[in-house]
Amino acid sequence: MNKLFLIIFACFLAASLNSCVVLSTKKFNALVAQRDSLSAGWDQANVKIGSLEEEVQRLKADTSRMNSRIAELESKVSGLDKNYALLRANSSSEINKLSEDLKKREARLKEVEEALRKRDAATNALKEKLQQALLGFKQSGLSVDIRDGKVYVSLTDKLLFSSGSIIIDEKGKQALAELAKVLKTQPDINISVEGHTDNQKVVNLGQIKDNWDLSVLRATSVVRYLTEVQKIENNRITATGKGQYQPIDAANTPEARSHNRRIEIVLSPKLDELYNLIK
């Protein structure tokens, strides 16, 4: 750049000489000073231009990086939009499915509640019928109550048997006959006959060795009377012996032992419909 400037200045000087103009020393020095000033300005301009060119390159590089970053973010946003749309579609489908499942569960719950209501109503009605039918035996130690959705007819041993015997006496047969009349009108009722004893050791009863034997044989005697004499269906009834292990009175007194010696006839509705509902 300096050489070009000098060439131009020389040409200017030559032209001045050719015009036959004689320069004074003062003018010449002024021209030289002007040349130096222009040269310095030119150098400064070149430095500034170089700096600006570097700034332009830096800005271009930054712009390129920013464009790449923008493209990357746009790609991520696009992916997020797709994922959100997919998630929303899946969530909507899942919500609809859960809603349908909830409706089905609510419908089934209503069915179960209705089945339980019917069972409870039938159980209460059965209890009322039995209480009316067996009212005359209440003073002899017979009671009817409901526990856990089942009707319990409890007969003390003195109503059915002589002491240590497994043979049902006449008064006991009368009570069982009245019970059978009600049971014959209730074909959907299952019957379980449970024998219970007190905690006194069995002695001198021949083939009956202990309270287990006594409780089982007494329950079996009742079952036989109900099935063979009163013609209750065999597939509706079972006999079990509980021995002394489920007392209703824990006191060790003659009265408590009398309460514990009993036959309990447990009547429960068939729950096949209810079981099918809750599967």
N, C-alpha and C positions, 0 to 999 in steps of 0.2 A: 504494500500500500504506500510506503514512504517513497519508494522508487517512482511509482506512478505520479505521486504528488510532485516530486522533484522535476520529473520530465515536463509536467504541465507548467510548473513554475519557470523552467528554462525556456520553454516555448514562449511563454508570456514575456520573459525578459528579452528573448531574441527579437520578438515582434516589436518590442519597445525600442530596441537598438536600431532595428531596420527602419523604423519610422524616423530615425535620425533625431530621436529625442534624447538629450543628454540628461541623465539622472544625477541629482546631487547626492552627496553622501548621506544626507539626512533622509531623503526619500528612499534611497537604497536600503538603509537600515530599517526603515519603517516597513518596507516590503518584506525584508528578511524576518522581522518580528511577526509580521502578519502570517508569513509562511509557517513559522514555528508554532504560532497559535493554532493555525488551521491543522497542522500536523498533530498537535496534542489533542485537539478536539476529535480529529479523525480516529486517533488511537482509543480515546475514551469511548467513542461511539462503537468501535469494533469490540471493545471489552464488554460493553453493555449488551451489544447484539449477541455475543457469545453466551453471556449469562442468561439472556432471554431465551436463546435456543435451548440451553440446558433446562431451563424452567419448563419450556414447551415439551421437551422430551419426558421430563418427570411427570408433568401433568398428563401426557398421553399414556405413560405407563400406569399412573394411578387410575385413569379413566378405564383402561383395559382391565385392570384388576377389579374395579368396581362393577364393570359390565359382567365380568365372570362371576362375581359374587351375587350380583342381581339375578343372573341366569340360574345360579345354583339355588338361591332362595326361591325363585319362581318355580323351579322344579320341585323343591320340597313342599311348597304351598300347594302345588298341583297334586302331589302325592297325598298330602294331608287332606285335601278336599275329597279325593277319591276314598281314602280310608274313612273319613267322616261320613260320607254318603253311604258307604258299605256298612259301617257301624250303625248308622241310623236305620238303615233298612233291616239289618239283623235285629236291632233292638226293638224295632216296631213289630217284627215277626215274633220275637221272643215274648214281648209284652202281650201280643194277641194270644199266643199259646198259653201263657200263664193265666191270662184272663179266662180262657176257655176251661183250663184245668180247674181254676177256682170255682167257676160256675158249676162244673161237674161235681166237685167236692161238696159245694154247698147243697146241691140237689141230693147227693148221697147222704149228707148229714141230716137233711130233713127227713129222708126215708128212714134212717136209723132212729132218729128221735121219734118218728111216728110209730115205728115198730116197738120201741121201748115204751111209749105211751100205751099202746095197745096191750103189751105184756103186763104192764103195771095195772091197767084197768081190769084185765082178765084175772090177774092174781088177787086183786082186792075183791072182785066178784066171787071168786072161788072161796076165799076166806069167809065171806059173808054166808055163802051157802053151807059151808061146813059148820060154822058156828051155829047156824039155825038147826042143822040136822043133828048135831051132837050136843045140843044145849042141855039135854037131860043127863049127860055124863060129866058135866063141868064139876059138880061137887065130888065126883069120884076120882078126880085128878087128871082130867083131860083139858088141854088148852090148845088154842089155835092162834098162831101169830105169823107174821111175815118177817123174814130175814134175808137180805141180799137178793130180793126179787123172787124168793121161794116161799111157799106156805109150809109151815112146820106144824104137824099135828102130833102133840106130845101126850103119851099115855103112860101114867105111872105103872110100875110093875104090879101093884096091888089091884089095878083095874083089869089086868089081863091074866096074871098068873098067881098061883099059890107060891109061898116062899120056896125058893130053890127049884121050882118046877119050870118045865118048858111047854107044858100043856095049857092051852088057853081055856079059861073057865067060861061059864055061860054069860056072865055079864060082859066079859071082854068080847065074846062073839057078837053080842048085841051091838056093842059100840062099833066093831069092825063092819058089821052088816050095814049099819047106817052110813058109815064112811064109804063103803062100796057103792051104795046107791048114788052118791054124788059123783064118785070117780067114773062110773059107767056113763055118765052124761058128759064127761070131759075126756074124749079120746086123745086129745093132743097134750095130755099131761103125763110126764114121766114120774114114776113112783120109786122111791128108794126107802127101804125099811132098815133103820139102824137100831141095833141093840146096844144098850148101855148098862153098866153095872156100877155098884159102889166099889170102894177100895178094900172091902173085907175079903179075906181069903176064903175061897170055896172049900168046904169040907164035907166028906161023906155024901157025895152026890153021884156015886157010881161012875158012869162013863164021862161025866163032866169033870174035867180035871182042874180047870181054873176059870177066871172071869172071862177070858177070851172065848172059851168054849160056851159058857153060859150066854154071853151076849150074841154070839153067832147063831146058836140053836134057837134062841127065843125069836130072833129076827126071821129065821127060816120058818118057824112055826107060823108066824103072822103071814109071811108070803104064801105059804101053802094054803092057809085058810082063805086068803083073798083070791088066789088063782083057782084052787080046786073046788072050793065050796061056793064062793061068790062070783067065780068065772071072770075075774079080771084077766086081761090078756097077759100071757107070760112075758112077751117081749117088751112090756112097759115097766116091768118091776124088777128090782134087784134087792138082795139081802146082804147086809154088811154087819160085822160085829166090831164095836169100838172099845169093848172092855171097860176098864175104869178110867180111861185116859182122856175123856172129854167131859169132865164134870161140869154141871151148871151151878153147883154150890160147893165152894171150896172148904166150908167149915166141916170139921170132923165131929159132927153131932148126929144122933139118930135121925133127926128131921132132914138134915142135909143129905145123908146117905139115902134116905127115902126119895128125895128129889132126883138124885143121880141115877137111881134104878128106874129105867124108863125105856120105852120104845118110842122112837121118833120116826114118823112117816113124813118124808120130805117130798113135797110135790112141786115140780118145776115144769114150766111150759117148754115145749120143744122149740129150740131156737135156730132151727135150720135156716129160716128166712133171714133172721138177724145176722147169723154168721155169713151168709152169702152176701149180705149188704156191706159188711165190713172187711171183706177179703181185699 
